[in-house]
Amino acid sequence: MKRYLFFVLCLLLLCSGAGYAQKKTFVRDYLYTASEADSKLTARSIATQQMRNELLREIGEFLLSEKTLHSQSVLVGNKEELVEDFSSKVEAISAGIVEMKILNEEWNGVTYRIEAQMTVDTSDVKKRIAEVLNDKQKTKELEESRQRTLAAEAEVERLKKELAKKNLSESRVRQLQEDYRQQVETLTAEEHFLQGYSAAESGLLEVAIEHWQKALSIDSHKANVYYNMGNAYYDMGVAHYDLGFTRQAVKYFQKAVDINPHDAAAYSNMGIACYDLGEKSRATACFQKAIDADPSYAAAYYNMGQAYRDLGNREQAATYYKKAAQLGNAKAQRQLEGLRGK
């Protein structure tokens, strides 16, 4: 039983020009002046994130100006809806699919200079952004990562101003420095998450896992990282016909739901992995938990329908296929028609 994309969403994308692929490389240089609270590591983390922000903004402006991404509306089922703040959505998604390559970096104890590049193939980015927007879970993850990054950056700036004040007590300075360190670690963890995400999107699952393990070494309470680790191990199990990877996937999905019991996607994907392992009762229990967590989650109904069909219970399968189809799942509609002999 294959994983099914969670959300049937069709992005209206228009390609510019004559339709041929266009590659554009953005190379930028950023100089960060360290504060008294900075070490080499914190300065590097902040400089790297600021460099990424500049490149993402420029890429977003380029894509929109070139009309590679022109429409600000999407189709959800048969209903057209507007995408709010389309430019920020493009930036958030680009952060997860466009790799930033660091070309050079220098630290002299006062400033940290970093030079980096991002290369965009407009036709490829158009396709990959559409794929992400067609997946409710991926879009949500990348937007939330972007929000966490921006919030941490704002807090870093606030803490810098606080630390610059005179006549602070030693205890207050220590507390502010610790808060500063934690916020910079948040930036570092998000950077590893995005690097892992980009690697996974390119099929480099081992590289992705390495980055996500680094993110977890900073913050072991990140449900989204465990969820993506589960997906990576599941895909490796399928690619290598190795159920050992599939068992690893189940462990990471379980960690994700232990942290976030409302993660319908993690429950649903854990159910698929359990089904592949022959644990069919556990699989259907996972699908039900996904439905309980999000009653509008079409993929869980579809997967439950698949399970009941494979178990020979056509009536139950039809019930779940029908619900999934009502939520916009086209594959469920085809399965339902197949059961009815159409």
N, C-alpha and C positions, 0 to 999 in steps of 0.2 A: 504494500500500500504506500503510495508516494505521498510526500507532503504536498499539501495544496496551498497556494498563496491565499492569504487570509481574507482578502478584500477585493472584490471586483470593481476596479476603478480605472477608468480610461482617461488619460491625460490628453488634452487636445494640444499637440505640439506641431508647430510649423517650422520647417527647415528653410533657411534663407538661401538666396542665390539659386544656382542651377542644380543644387542637390548633391554636389560633390563634397567629400570630406575635407575639412579644413583644420589644420593643426596650428596651434599658437602657443608659444612658450613665454611665460611670464617670469622674469628674473628680477628680483628685488633685493635691496640691501637694507638692513635695519640695525640701528645703533641704540642700545639700551644703556642708560646711565644708572648704575646701581645705587641703591640707598644704603644707609648704615645697616639696615636689617638684612641685606642681601649677602649671600655667599655666591661662589661660582655656580653652584647647582641651581639656586633659586633664580639667579640672573639669567642663566641659560634657559630655564623653563619659561620665564616671562618673555624673554626675547624671541624664543621659538613660537610661542603662542601669538605674540604681536605680529610676527612675520607671517604666520598662517592667516591671521585676520586680514592683513593688507592684501595678500594674494587672493583670498576668497572674495573679498569685496570687489577687487578688480575683475576677477573671473565672472562674478555675478553680473557686473555692469556690462562686460563684454558679451556674454550670452544673451542678455536682454536687448542690448543695442543692436546685435546682429540678428535679432528676431529668431534665434535658434529656439528660444522658448518664448512664444508670443502670446498664447492664450492664457488668461487668468481664470478660466473655468474648467471644471472637470465634470464627468458624468459619473454619478453614483447610482447604479441601477439604471433607471430610465429618467432620473432627475438630474438636471444640471445645477451645480452649486459653484459659487465663487470661492476661489482660494484666497484667503486673507493674507496680506503682506507677502505677495509672491516672491519678491526679491529676497527676503530673509529666508524663505523656504528653500530657494535655490542655493543660497549660501550654506545652509545647514546640510543639505543633501550633498553638495559638492565637497564638503569637508570629509565625508565618508567615502567618496568614490574617486576623488582626484588626489593622487599622491604628491606630497611635498618632499622634494629632494633637497637636502642641505648641501650646498656646494663648498662653503667655507665658514669657519667661525673662529673668533679670536677673543681672548679675555685678558685684560691687563690689570685687573684688580679694581678698576674704576668703571670701565665700560665693557659691554659684551656686544661684539659685532657679529652679525649672522647674515650670510648671503644664501638665498634659497630660490628654487624655481618650481613652478607647476606647469605641466604641459597639458593642453586641452585639445582633444580631437572632437570637434563640434558634433559630428554625427554619432560618435560613440557616447559622448556625454548626454546628448539628447535621448538616446536609447536607454542609457542606464538611469537617468533621472526619471524617465517614464516608468521603468521597472520598479524603482523605489516607491514612487507615488502610487503605483498599483498595489503596493504592499503596505497596508495600514501600520503593521508593526515596525517595519523599517523606517517609515516616515516619522513615526512617533519617537523612535529611539534616537534618530539623528537630530531631531528638533530639540529633544530633551537634553541631549549632550551639549548642543549649542547653547541652550539656556543656562546649563550649569557652568559652562565655560565663561560666558559673559558675566554671570553673577559672581563667580570667583574673581574675575578680573576687576570688577567694580569694588569688591571687598578689599582686594590687594591695594588699590589706590586709596581707599578710605583709611586703611591701616597705616599706610605710608604717611598720610597727613597727620594722623594721631601721633605717630612716633616722632614726627618733626616738632611737636609742641615742646615747649620748655617746662621745666619744673615738674616733670613726671616722676612719681616715686619709682624706686627700683622694682618693686613688685608689679607695678602697672606696666613698666617697660618689658619685663619678662613675659607677662601675659600677652601683651601686644605682639611681641616677637614670636611667641608660640602660635598665636592665631594667624600671624602672617605666614609662618612656615606651613601650617595646615592648609591654608588657601592655595599656596603655591603647589603643594602636593596634589591638591585637587586638580589644578591645571595640568600637572604632569600625568596624572592618572587618565584624564580625559584625552590627552595627547596620545597615550598608548592605546586607549580604546579606539580612537579614530584611525591610528596607524594599523591596528589589527583589523578594523572593519574594512579599510581600503585593501589590505592584503587578501582578506577573505573574498572580497568582491572580484579580485583578480585570480582567484583560485589557489592562492598561496596559503593553504590552511595551516601548515606547520609554522610559518612566519606569523600568521595571525594569532595562533595560540601563544607563541612566545611573547608577543606584545600584551595580550590579555593577562597572561600570568604576571607580567610586570605591573600591570594596572592593579591586579589583586594583591600584589605584595605591598602596595601602597594603601589600598583600601579593600579589605576582604569582604566588605558588606555591599558589594555592587551586584545586584540581581541581574542587571542587563548584561554584565560581562559573563556571568555564569550561563545565562541563556544563550549567548553567542558561542561560548565554548561548547555547549551542548550541541548546537547546530553544526559546528565544525567537526566534532567527533562523529556525529551521526553521518555527515557527508563522507568522512574518511572511511567509515564502516561500509557504506554503500560502494564507494569507489574501489576498496580493497577486498570486498567480500569478507570482512573481518568483524565478527560479532563482539570482539574485545573492545573495539572502538565504540560500538553501539552501547555496550554496558557503561563505558565511560560517559557517553552522552546522557544516559539516564541519571547518572550521579550528578552531573552538572545541572541538568534540568531540575532535579530535586533540590539542589542548593538554591536555585533561582526562586522556586516556589516557597522554600522555607523562609526566605527573606521577604518575598512579596507574594503572599497567598492569593492575590488577585490577578496574577499574571496568567491570563487565559492562554496566551501563545505558548508559554513554557509547559503548561499542563497538556495542551494538545500535542505538542511535539514530543513530550515525554511519552504520551500514549502511543504515538506512532513507533517510537523506539521499542517500547515494551511489546507491542504487537509483533514487531520483527523478531524479538527474542522469544516469541511463543507465549508470552505472559498476557493472554488475551483478557482475562478478567481484570487485571491491573490496568490494561490499556483502556477498556471501556470505562473503568472508574476514573481514569485521568480525563477522558473526553467529557465525562459528566461534570467533573470539577471545572473544566474549562467553560462549559456552558453555564454552570452556576456562577462563575466569576464574571462572565460577560455573556448574557443571554442573546446578544446581537452578533456573536462571533460565529460567522457562517462556517468557517473551516472546521470547528469542533463538531457541528452537526453533520457536515459532510464526512468527516473521519469516522464518526459513530455509524453513519449509514454504511460506509465501506466495511466496517467491522461486522455489522449484522449481516450484510450481504455475503461476506466470506464465511460466516457461520451458518449460512443457509436460511436465515430468518428474513425472508423477503418483505414481510409485512412491516416489521420494525425498521428495516432498511429504508423502505419507502417513506415512512413517517419522518425520518431524519433527513433524507434527501429533499423531501418537500419543504421542510423548514429552511434548509440551507438554500434551496432555490429561491424561496421567498425573500431571503436576505441578499439575493443577487449573485449567488454562486452558480455560474453557468454550467460547470462540470456536473454539479449535483442534478441540474435539470436534465442533462443528457443521460445520467444514470437512471433517473426516475423514468424517463421515457423508455429506456431499455428494459426496465422491470415490467413496464406495462405492455411491452411488445410492439412499440411504435417504430 
